[in-house]
C-alpha cells in the first residue's frame, strides 16, 4: 500500500506497431533542434540547396531486427524530401519557398520488414502500469473501457493488446483506431476505508497500407518543346508519377526506355527530362519517348511499374502568352456536368483541357491555379513548362452539393513565372451539378383510349401519352416504347410519346375492331412504369353488299315466299345493314319484296296459278327479277342480282315422291344424274361382293360338281314400270338417237350354290308415263347403247299423272338449257 496520504497509480504506455506477434520498432525522440530521431518540430531555412542532407531518421526494433525508413506526402502536395530506406538519411529534392509554403507535412514510418497485415489474435501493443504499493494494492490488472465496440481485446494480466478473433483491419475504411485501456490495482484500505485506484490511457493503433497498386502518372499526356536557342542540359518537361498506395507509398524511380537516341535524359528521382544536345544537332522534328516509372520496395528491390509516352517537338522561337485548348482548338470556356458528391480525389475526366505556351525556355514556364470557391477543387500540375494536360481533382466532396449549388463556376488562370511581361490567360470552368435518380416515371393515366377510322393512312397519329419523371437533368428524361400482341401495327415516338400507325399499316375494322397493348416509360437507369392503350377502329362504309351469286334460280311454292340474301362485310351498323328492292321485273305487278329481310312474295291479288297465267298469257312459270341490295352507310353502296323464279302449285308438289324429287332437282339436273348414278353403282358393288363371297365359299368346299345348264324359255316381256323416259340432252334431241339394250338374263346356274340369296335390287322409282310395250329409255349411265329403231307400235297412252308429265317436261327444258354450255356429260 502507499506510504503517503494517497496512493498514486502511474500508467506508462508503450505504443508499438507490429505485424503478426512481433513488437513494432519505434523512433527515438531526441527533442527540438536534434538532427536525428523522429523529425519532430523540425525546421529548415528556405535557402537550403537542393540535394542537401537535412536530417537522419533514427529508431530501433525491440527484437533487434533491421529496420527501414520511409517518408510520404499527401498526393496533392510536392514530394520535398527523399529518404534512404537503410540509413534514414533525408535529402532535400525540391526548392523551398516560404512565401508559397511555410509548412510541410510529411509522414515518416519505420518498419522491421514484416508484412503489415495484422492477423486475428496477433499482438498489437503492450501497456504497462506501475503501482508503487505493495501487496494486493500493488497488483495491476488491465481491461478495455468499451470492449463491445472495438476490434481489439486486452490480456488483463500482461497488458498485451490483441486483435479479436474474426476481426480484420482495413486501411481504406479506418486508418486509425483509438483504444482506451483501464488499469486497476487490487484494492486495499486507506484511512479505514476500502479503496481501489485506477488509471486510463489511450492507445492509438495506426493501420498501415499494403502495396497492391501500380504507380500512376499525373498530368498526361506529356508534351515538351525544344526551341532553337535551347542550351544542352536544359529541362524540357517533368513527368510526375506517384505510388497508387497512398497509405505507405514506395519510392519512385524514372527511366527512359527508348526513342531518345541519346538526345534526352531523365532525372531518376524527379522525373525531369533534359535535352543533352543543341537544337542544331537534333535530327528529328518529333521525338516519341517512353518513360518508365518503377516503385522501389522497402527492401530496395524493384516492384510495380508503369509506362507513359512523351512527345517532344523541336520548334522555332516564338513569344506567346499561355493559351488554353479544347478538343477543337483554342477555347476559353469549358463546361462539365457531374453528379453531386463525387468521391474524394476523383478526376474531372469530362474536362479535356490543354494549356500551352509556345515560347521557349524560361519564357514558356507558367503557373496554373483555380480562382473561385476555395477548397473544393485543385489543379494539377501547378507549374507547366510549354504544355500540359490540365487535371482538376475533387478536394472537398461535401461542398459539391446540388441543393446548395446548381452551378459551380471557376476561373482557370495561367500566368508566366519568369518573364517581365507576366503574360497570362484565363478560361472559365462551369460545372453543372446533376441530381441523383430516385424517382420512377409516372404516366398521367393508367390507360389511354383512342378511336381512329379504319381507312386512316399509314403514319397517322393515334394518341399521345405522357409520363413525368420528377428527377432533374438526364435522370428526368423519359423514353417511350410499346409492346404487346396488339402493338404490331403501331409505332411510338421515343421522346414525345406520340403513338402513330406503321407506315405500311392497312387497318380493317372488319378483321379487327380493337387493339390493346402496353406503353412503357423508362428513364436512363431502367426505372419504368406501364400504361395500357386501347385503340378502337371506327368502321367506314367501304364494302358493297354482295349476293351469293349474281344470277340465282329459285322455286316458289304458291303461297310461300322465297328469300334472297346479300351480306355487307362492314363491321358496324348502319354500314352493314342492307335494304332490298326490285329494280326491274316483267311484268312489274307480280312480286313484292320485304326491304329488310329480302323475302319475295307474290302480290296478294295472285292466289292461284290461273291468276298468274292471266297476267302472263304465254303461260310460262319462270320469271326474272332484278333485285338491288343497298347498304345504309354514307355514302351508300348497292349491287344487283338477277333472280329467276319458278312457281309451282302446292297440290302439284305433294302428289308423288318422284315429283318432289324432280322439283328439288330441276334447278340442277346434274344432281338428278348423280343420284341415279350413285344408286346404280351401289347395286353393282353389292352384286360383286355377293359373287366374290360365293366363289370363295365354293372353293373352300373342295368339291368339283358337274355344271348343269338349264335352258328356259324366255317369256314375253311384260310392260315395265321401273323405267322412265330420260332427259333429253340438247335442243337437237340427241338422246332420241340412243336407247338402252337390256342384257339377256343369265340362264346358267352354278349347281354348287346351296340356296344362295339373289342380290338385292335398288328400290323402284315412281311409275313414269308408259313408253310402249317393246322399247324403253332407261335413266342410267351404265348399259349398252344402240341406235333407236323406228317405233313398231302406236304411241302409248300416258299412264302417269299430269303433274309428273309437267315436271318431267320442265326438268328436260332445264337440262337442255344447261346443255348449251356443255355439249355432253359422258
Beta strands, then each sheet from edge to edge (+ up, - down):
strand 1: 9-14
strand 2: 26-27
strand 3: 36-37
strand 4: 53-57
strand 5: 59-60
strand 6: 68-72
strand 7: 81-83
strand 8: 89-92
strand 9: 107-111
strand 10: 123-131
strand 11: 140-144
strand 12: 152-154
strand 13: 160-163
strand 14: 176-185
strand 15: 188-190
strand 16: 193-195
strand 17: 198-206
strand 18: 216-218
strand 19: 222-226
strand 20: 235-238
strand 21: 240-242
strand 22: 251-258
strand 23: 264-266
strand 24: 272-275
strand 25: 286-296
strand 26: 302-314
strand 27: 323-326
strand 28: 329-330
strand 29: 333-339
strand 30: 353-356
strand 31: 365-371
strand 32: 377-380
strand 33: 383-385
strand 34: 387-394
strand 35: 407-416
strand 36: 424-434
strand 37: 442-443
strand 38: 447-453
strand 39: 461-464
strand 40: 467-468
strand 41: 479-483
strand 42: 490-492
strand 43: 498-501
strand 44: 514-522
strand 45: 528-538
strand 46: 546-547
strand 47: 551-557
strand 48: 562-563
strand 49: 566-567
strand 50: 578-585
strand 51: 591-593
strand 52: 599-602
strand 53: 622-631
strand 54: 638-648
strand 55: 738-741
strand 56: 784-787
sheet 1: 1+ 10- 13+ 12-
sheet 2: 2+ 5-
sheet 3: 3+ 4+ 8- 7+
sheet 4: 6+ 9-
sheet 5: 11+ 14- 17+
sheet 6: 15+ 16-
sheet 7: 18+ 21-
sheet 8: 22+ 25- 26+ 19+ 34- 30+ 27- 28+
sheet 9: 22+ 25- 26+ 19+ 34- 32+
sheet 10: 20+ 24- 23+
sheet 11: 29+ 36+ 35- 31+ 33-
sheet 12: 37+ 40-
sheet 13: 38+ 45+ 44- 41+
sheet 14: 39+ 43- 42+
sheet 15: 46+ 49-
sheet 16: 47+ 54+ 53- 50+
sheet 17: 48+ 52- 51+
sheet 18: 55+ 56-
end
